[in-house]
Amino acid sequence: QGLVSLIVLDASAALSQTLASQASCASDLFFDQAPQLFHAPAVFPVEIRNALSGLERRGLIKPSETDLAIELIEEGVAIVDWPQPRAEMTLVFGLARQERLSFYDACYLDLAQRE
């Protein structure tokens, strides 16, 4: 039996695929070879909307582009409802300290390690 590989998608990578202004050669290459469904921690929709609202406030994208980006991004991402219990958040916070990451980034790293 072949191994099933799950890919945890980070908000900035998702935005690079959806918005031309955020694209790069590396992101294009990655998404050309990527699966159809990605996984992301529960904070993902918040990060996407935060980034898009910032781009919109600075006049870099229009509200209609924001709405379309949210729709396109979220249709290909399975949100993992985690971390929930306080104990899990404490472990993730420890990972953030250990790896010198933001708590958001540690959520993605922890999910990738679990999957």
C-alpha positions as CSV (number, residue, x, y, z in Angstrom):
1,Q,0.0,0.0,0.0
2,G,1.3,3.5,-0.9
3,L,1.7,6.2,1.7
4,V,-0.9,8.9,1.8
5,S,0.8,12.3,2.3
6,L,-1.2,15.2,3.8
7,I,0.1,18.7,3.2
8,V,-0.6,21.4,5.8
9,L,-1.1,24.7,4.0
10,D,0.0,28.0,5.5
11,A,-2.0,31.2,4.9
12,S,0.8,33.0,3.0
13,A,1.2,30.0,0.6
14,A,-2.5,30.0,0.0
15,L,-2.5,33.7,-0.8
16,S,0.4,33.3,-3.2
17,Q,-1.6,30.8,-5.2
18,T,-4.7,33.0,-5.3
19,L,-3.4,36.5,-5.7
20,A,-1.1,37.4,-8.6
21,S,0.6,40.1,-6.4
22,Q,1.6,37.4,-3.9
23,A,2.8,34.8,-6.4
24,S,6.3,33.5,-6.9
25,C,8.0,31.0,-9.2
26,A,8.4,28.7,-6.1
27,S,4.8,28.8,-5.2
28,D,3.7,28.2,-8.8
29,L,6.0,25.1,-8.9
30,F,4.7,23.8,-5.6
31,F,1.0,24.2,-6.5
32,D,1.6,22.6,-10.0
33,Q,2.6,19.4,-8.1
34,A,0.4,19.7,-5.1
35,P,-2.7,17.6,-4.2
36,Q,-6.2,18.9,-4.5
37,L,-6.9,19.0,-0.8
38,F,-4.8,20.6,1.9
39,H,-5.1,20.6,5.7
40,A,-4.8,23.7,8.0
41,P,-5.3,24.5,11.7
42,A,-8.4,26.2,12.9
43,V,-6.6,29.6,12.9
44,F,-6.2,29.4,9.0
45,P,-9.5,31.3,8.1
46,V,-8.6,34.0,10.6
47,E,-5.1,34.5,9.1
48,I,-6.5,34.5,5.6
49,R,-9.0,37.2,6.4
50,N,-6.5,39.2,8.3
51,A,-4.1,39.2,5.4
52,L,-6.7,40.0,2.9
53,S,-8.2,42.8,4.9
54,G,-4.7,44.4,5.2
55,L,-4.2,44.2,1.4
56,E,-7.7,45.6,0.9
57,R,-7.1,48.5,3.3
58,R,-3.8,49.4,1.6
59,G,-5.7,49.5,-1.8
60,L,-3.8,46.5,-3.2
61,I,-6.9,44.5,-3.9
62,K,-10.6,45.2,-4.3
63,P,-13.4,43.9,-2.1
64,S,-14.5,41.6,-5.0
65,E,-11.0,40.2,-5.2
66,T,-11.0,39.5,-1.4
67,D,-14.4,37.7,-1.6
68,L,-13.2,35.6,-4.5
69,A,-9.9,34.7,-2.8
70,I,-11.7,33.6,0.3
71,E,-14.0,31.3,-1.7
72,L,-11.1,29.8,-3.8
73,I,-8.8,29.2,-0.9
74,E,-11.3,27.7,1.5
75,E,-12.8,25.3,-1.1
76,G,-9.5,23.4,-1.2
77,V,-8.6,23.3,2.5
78,A,-9.9,21.0,5.2
79,I,-9.8,22.9,8.5
80,V,-8.7,20.7,11.4
81,D,-10.6,21.8,14.5
82,W,-7.6,22.1,16.7
83,P,-6.0,23.1,19.1
84,Q,-8.9,23.0,21.5
85,P,-8.1,21.8,24.9
86,R,-5.9,24.0,27.1
87,A,-3.3,21.2,27.4
88,E,-2.8,21.0,23.6
89,M,-2.4,24.8,23.4
90,T,0.2,24.6,26.2
91,L,2.1,22.0,24.2
92,V,1.9,24.1,21.0
93,F,3.1,27.2,23.0
94,G,6.1,25.1,24.1
95,L,6.8,24.2,20.5
96,A,6.7,27.9,19.6
97,R,9.2,28.7,22.3
98,Q,11.5,25.8,21.4
99,E,11.5,26.6,17.7
100,R,11.3,30.4,18.2
101,L,8.1,30.7,16.1
102,S,4.9,32.7,16.5
103,F,2.1,30.8,18.1
104,Y,0.3,30.8,14.7
105,D,3.3,29.2,13.0
106,A,3.7,26.7,15.7
107,C,0.0,25.6,15.1
108,Y,0.9,24.8,11.5
109,L,4.1,23.0,12.5
110,D,2.4,20.9,15.2
111,L,-0.4,19.9,12.8
112,A,2.1,18.9,10.2
113,Q,4.0,16.8,12.7
114,R,0.8,15.1,13.8
115,E,-0.5,14.4,10.3
